[in-house]
């Protein structure tokens, strides 16, 4: 029986190999076309009159890296697309949480501002007053409320700016991921990794892929918080040292220092 069974299985295996060779995998054409697109020899673009690119053109090319443009023959991996989508949702939720925790409290403080509280700011010299020894009037109270409202505007502006920067960096990460994948397809592993390594499936790589989404979300939220703090400090300094003194014509300490220099 075994002497008849083995030859029969051998013939069936040959038929199966021929059938598999005849039937082409529908997904293999995509990789073949993609590799052809990568390995095609492109003619170098000739510069006009041999003039180097100007600073404006180089700046425009750098800004284009923050905008992800689709490329023919390349598809974003599903895991990467899900990670970016989850990171955008997490950034949106964190920004809403920051707004809900700061804006209502600062509005309550602005609504409950009294002349007695304004006197404290006048004594420290934060609010200009014609008679610092007396109780501040309605003008000083309105100035204090205007300063608190300026803090609200600075907070919202810095939050919007940090969200835009975070979104642009996420878009740039898509372009960097595509560039790294193209380098790996070409075999240029040294351009992607800092040291030469052998690419092979392992348990560590599986765990890294499973943790990639969580890392992307936590990194994006941490970057949002740090950028928000930096932008808020910079915008507050710009508003209270330059914009508000120019409007009111008082507390122009920065301009006095610059004038003395």
LINRAUR-V307587 format. One line per field, one symbol per residue. ss: DSSP state (~ for helix, > for strand, _ for the rest). phi: phi as a letter, one per 30 degrees, with the letter a starting at -180 (. if undefined). A space follows every 50 residues. Layout:
ss = ???
phi = ???
This chain:
ss = _~~~~~~~~~~~~~~~~~~~~~_____~~~~~~~~~~~~________~~~ ____~~~~~~~~~~_____________~~~~~~~~~~~~~~~~~~~~~~~ ~~~~~~~~~~~___~~~~~~~~~______________~~~~~~~~~~~~~ ~~~~~~~~~~~~~~~~~~~~~~~~~~~~~~~~~~~~__~~~_________ __~~~~~~~~~~~~~~~~~~~~~~~~~~~~~~~~~~~~~~~~~~~~~~__ __~~~~~~~~_
phi = .ddddddddddddddddddddddcdddddddddddddddddcddddddhi ddddddddddddddddcdcdbdibbddddddddddddddddddddddddd ccdddddddddcdcddddddddddidbdbdbdddddcddddddddddddd ddddddddddddddddddddddddddddddddddddjddddccdbdbcda daddddddddcdddddddddddddddddddddddddddddcbdddddcib hcddddddddd
